């Protein structure tokens, strides 16, 4: 079982190339990266809670037969690509009218689009 298909490998290669280019060109990259790491360390309780919740959810779904190891990549994409970002944005927007409705629309819309695109035909690398 291959973990990554050719499209994902190509995306990883391009991200690495862009990261190297940013490291070479940007003078403030390391300062920004240090600020990001410090922010994550300060919010460790939030991130720890997210990971515990995700792990517990996966465990329960695995025990009832809905989740299996082949879904680890999709789960990681959801966790790092959507769940953490929505959590960080919710601290600013939770008092706004209709915020929860907007989040549910994003969950359904984004999930359908990402699933459709990620399951399209992969070409050779």
N, C-alpha and C positions, 0 to 999 in steps of 0.2 A: 504494500500500500504506500503510494507516494503521498507525502504530506502536502507538498506544494505542486500545483500545476505550472505549466510554462508561463502563463500570464502573471501568476503571483511571483515566480522567480524573476521575471523581467521587471516587475514593479519593485521588488527588493533591490535588484541591481541598480535601477534608476534612483531609488532613495539613497543608496550608498554613494552613488556618484554625486548627487546633489549635496549630500552631507559633507563629503570631502571638498567639494567646490566651495561650500559655505565656510568650512574651516579655513580654507586658504584665503578667501576674499574678505571675510568679515572680521573686523577688529573687535567688535562688541559681542561676538558669538559666545565666547567663554564667560563673559560677564552675565549674559542672558541665561546661559545654561546653569551657572551657579545660582542665580536667582530662582530659576525653576526648581532646582534640587532643594534649595532652602525652603521654598513654599511647600513642596511635597513633604518634606520632613516635618514642617510645622503642622501640616494637616494629616499626620499619620493615622490618627484615630478614624478619620473619615475613610481613608483608603483601606485601612484594615477592616473596617466594617463592610465596605463594598466587597472585598475579597472573601470575607467570612460568609456573607450572604450568598454570594455566587457559588462558593464551594458547597454550602449547605443545600442550595437549590439543585446543583448538579448531583449531589449525593442522593437526594430524595428522588429526583427524576431517574437516576440510574437504577435505584432499588425497585422502582415500579415499572421499569423497562422502557421508558420513553427516551432516555439519553444513553448514548454509548460513546466509546472512545473516538469514533470517526467524526464526532461533532466538536472535538476540542478546538479545531481551528476556527470554526464559526463562533464558538463560545468566546474565545480569546478576542476575536474581531469585535464582537458585541461589547465585551467588557472594556476594552481599551479604545474602541472607536466610537462608542456611543454612550455607554452607561456612565463612565467617569465624566465625560463632557457635559452630559445633561445634569448630573449632580452638581457640578461646579456652576453651571448657569442657573440652576434652580435657587441658589442662595440669593441671587439678585432679583429673581422674577416671581417668587412664590406668592407675593401679595397681589400681583396683577390679576385683573379679572379675566377669566377664561384661560389661564395658564395651563391648567391640567388638561383641558380639552385640546389645547394646541399640542401638548406633549403626546397625547394619545394619537392624534392625527399624524404626528411625525413618526411615531413608532410604527404604525401601520404602513404609511407611505414609504418611509425609508427602508423598512424591512422588505417590502415587496420589491422595490426597485433594486436594492443591493442583491437580493436573492436572484432576481432575474438576470442581472448583469453578471454576477459571479458564476452562474451556471451556464452561461453561453459557451459556445464552442471555443476551446483553447487551441491555438496554433502552435506549431513547433518552434522551439527556441533556436 
